[in-house]
Amino acid sequence: MLAFALLEKGCAVQIVHNAALPSSSRVAAGLYNPVVFKRLLPSWRAAEVVPFLVKKYSALEALLQEKFLFSVNISKVIENQHELETWEKRAHSEDIREFILPKISHQNPQGFKAPSVLGFGEVVQSGYVDTTIFLNAAHAYFNTLAILQNHTFDYHALELCASGLVYQNEHYDELVFCEGFFVAQNPYFSFLPFKPVKGEVLTVRIPGFQSKNILNKNFFLLPLPDGTFRLGATYDWKNLNFEPSVEAKNSLLARLSEYVSGEIEIMQHDAGVRPSSEDRRPILGPHPHHPQLHVFNGLGTKGVMLAPFFAEQLTNYLLDGKPLEHEVSAVRFYDLQKSV
Ligand SMILES: Cc1cc2nc3c(=O)[nH]c(=O)nc-3n(C[C@H](O)[C@H](O)[C@H](O)COP(=O)(O)OP(=O)(O)OC[C@H]3O[C@@H](n4cnc5c(N)ncnc54)[C@H](O)[C@@H]3O)c2cc1C
């Protein structure tokens, strides 16, 4: 996303990316949801980032000649009186009303079982990006421009100089590390307070079950165009690896089984590590001592929603010197560097 923002402004870009390394973006369900259900509030910066992501991914669909942005409403399963009253009370509030429908729906998806369900609260301006289609198309495009180098970035081959940096005999003005979880191995930025969290998601077939909306309870169930569903997700702060686990699989299946009858057939099981930060905000901007080195990370659970908006912000900073917002700038953690 950052490469597209830089290219759009006429910047010359080279991307180093090892396709053989795991990538959270390829595992992600790609949902974007402007609502935090717990207290029925808009999610952080939703009013800005959601229209922006729709504009950006739509423009990229046109550029790449692929469909990967899908606008799909989310149905929040409402099971108790408190949730119902909160929805009805909050539905007309100025901050949230553009994102939710005030009327509770009582139409169950086909094959849905749950006698205690009181209805479904519906979220609009939500949906998902098929990240596999998007990334495949993006990489094919970068290959046609001959700007994608497929190897692991070698920190030892990096030479910093007054005018920028040299990497493998090429001079560059700036370098931005977009490494997701692998930032932990980066000698320049690993000091930042990341709090990565493993997540797992299943792709399932559920004969007899149909829903046009994404279902949300203590799981999400995302209907895909081929009739399968993505079922997620788990959160594990201890086992930070990309291996699918039996525990996560059983936990997801148990949660869904309460709401759908019949067999759930597992087609695929993926695991990844979300690059979350301690304060749950993105982290972007320059290194405290090497102004030619930058980081773009900390997208956490919301890469699809946040990446377009903050890639643009970082681009404006790099090319036009526009200040980064303090809330997302790496600068907010500079005092941590002193202790490294
Ligand atoms: C199970 C799960 C479900 C999720 N669901 C959603 C969702 O529904 N919606 C949402 O918005 N987000 C979701 N996320 C979060 C989302 O995946 C992240 O926010 C996003 O992928 C972060 O993107 P990134 O580019 O920072 O990291 P990544 O996608 O991990 O990209 C970093 C890339 O850099 C490569 N790399 C790293 N170091 C090097 C190196 N030294 N040399 C070469 N290449 C390198 C890696 O291999 C990787 O491909 C989910 C995550 C998981 C695990």
PDBQT file of the ligand as one rigid body, heavy atoms in Angstrom, charges set to zero:
ROOT
HETATM    1  C1  LIG A 401      -5.575 -14.661  11.677  1.00  0.00    +0.000 C 
HETATM    2  C2  LIG A 401      -5.485 -13.204  11.330  1.00  0.00    +0.000 A 
HETATM    3  C3  LIG A 401      -6.621 -12.556  10.907  1.00  0.00    +0.000 A 
HETATM    4  C4  LIG A 401      -6.571 -11.208  10.578  1.00  0.00    +0.000 A 
HETATM    5  N1  LIG A 401      -7.701 -10.613  10.132  1.00  0.00    +0.000 NA
HETATM    6  C5  LIG A 401      -7.663  -9.315   9.770  1.00  0.00    +0.000 A 
HETATM    7  C6  LIG A 401      -8.826  -8.696   9.258  1.00  0.00    +0.000 A 
HETATM    8  O1  LIG A 401      -9.870  -9.319   9.123  1.00  0.00    +0.000 OA
HETATM    9  N2  LIG A 401      -8.740  -7.378   8.902  1.00  0.00    +0.000 N 
HETATM   10  C7  LIG A 401      -7.563  -6.667   9.033  1.00  0.00    +0.000 A 
HETATM   11  O2  LIG A 401      -7.538  -5.491   8.696  1.00  0.00    +0.000 OA
HETATM   12  N3  LIG A 401      -6.449  -7.243   9.527  1.00  0.00    +0.000 NA
HETATM   13  C8  LIG A 401      -6.474  -8.540   9.900  1.00  0.00    +0.000 A 
HETATM   14  N4  LIG A 401      -5.357  -9.125  10.391  1.00  0.00    +0.000 N 
HETATM   15  C9  LIG A 401      -4.180  -8.270  10.653  1.00  0.00    +0.000 C 
HETATM   16  C10 LIG A 401      -3.385  -8.016   9.383  1.00  0.00    +0.000 C 
HETATM   17  O3  LIG A 401      -2.929  -9.248   8.929  1.00  0.00    +0.000 OA
HETATM   18  C11 LIG A 401      -2.244  -7.055   9.671  1.00  0.00    +0.000 C 
HETATM   19  O4  LIG A 401      -2.723  -5.838  10.187  1.00  0.00    +0.000 OA
HETATM   20  C12 LIG A 401      -1.448  -6.746   8.397  1.00  0.00    +0.000 C 
HETATM   21  O5  LIG A 401      -1.267  -7.904   7.665  1.00  0.00    +0.000 OA
HETATM   22  C13 LIG A 401      -0.113  -6.127   8.707  1.00  0.00    +0.000 C 
HETATM   23  O6  LIG A 401       0.540  -5.901   7.495  1.00  0.00    +0.000 OA
HETATM   24  P1  LIG A 401       2.113  -5.685   7.452  1.00  0.00    +0.000 P 
HETATM   25  O7  LIG A 401       2.422  -5.365   6.018  1.00  0.00    +0.000 OA
HETATM   26  O8  LIG A 401       2.544  -4.749   8.505  1.00  0.00    +0.000 OA
HETATM   27  O9  LIG A 401       2.726  -7.107   7.830  1.00  0.00    +0.000 OA
HETATM   28  P2  LIG A 401       2.824  -8.468   6.876  1.00  0.00    +0.000 P 
HETATM   29  O10 LIG A 401       1.575  -8.606   6.160  1.00  0.00    +0.000 OA
HETATM   30  O11 LIG A 401       3.275  -9.530   7.786  1.00  0.00    +0.000 OA
HETATM   31  O12 LIG A 401       3.914  -8.043   5.848  1.00  0.00    +0.000 OA
HETATM   32  C14 LIG A 401       5.279  -7.958   6.113  1.00  0.00    +0.000 C 
HETATM   33  C15 LIG A 401       5.988  -8.645   4.968  1.00  0.00    +0.000 C 
HETATM   34  O13 LIG A 401       7.365  -8.346   5.010  1.00  0.00    +0.000 OA
HETATM   35  C16 LIG A 401       8.074  -9.533   4.777  1.00  0.00    +0.000 C 
HETATM   36  N5  LIG A 401       9.374  -9.377   5.422  1.00  0.00    +0.000 N 
HETATM   37  C17 LIG A 401       9.609  -9.163   6.737  1.00  0.00    +0.000 A 
HETATM   38  N6  LIG A 401      10.908  -9.027   6.965  1.00  0.00    +0.000 NA
HETATM   39  C18 LIG A 401      11.531  -9.157   5.761  1.00  0.00    +0.000 A 
HETATM   40  C19 LIG A 401      12.890  -9.118   5.346  1.00  0.00    +0.000 A 
HETATM   41  N7  LIG A 401      13.907  -8.908   6.218  1.00  0.00    +0.000 N 
HETATM   42  N8  LIG A 401      13.170  -9.293   4.036  1.00  0.00    +0.000 NA
HETATM   43  C20 LIG A 401      12.178  -9.492   3.122  1.00  0.00    +0.000 A 
HETATM   44  N9  LIG A 401      10.867  -9.556   3.472  1.00  0.00    +0.000 NA
HETATM   45  C21 LIG A 401      10.553  -9.383   4.773  1.00  0.00    +0.000 A 
HETATM   46  C22 LIG A 401       7.233 -10.613   5.418  1.00  0.00    +0.000 C 
HETATM   47  O14 LIG A 401       7.534 -11.865   4.918  1.00  0.00    +0.000 OA
HETATM   48  C23 LIG A 401       5.842 -10.154   5.032  1.00  0.00    +0.000 C 
HETATM   49  O15 LIG A 401       5.473 -10.630   3.761  1.00  0.00    +0.000 OA
HETATM   50  C24 LIG A 401      -5.347 -10.479  10.697  1.00  0.00    +0.000 A 
HETATM   51  C25 LIG A 401      -4.207 -11.152  11.097  1.00  0.00    +0.000 A 
HETATM   52  C26 LIG A 401      -4.256 -12.499  11.410  1.00  0.00    +0.000 A 
HETATM   53  C27 LIG A 401      -2.996 -13.197  11.826  1.00  0.00    +0.000 C 
ENDROOT
TORSDOF 0
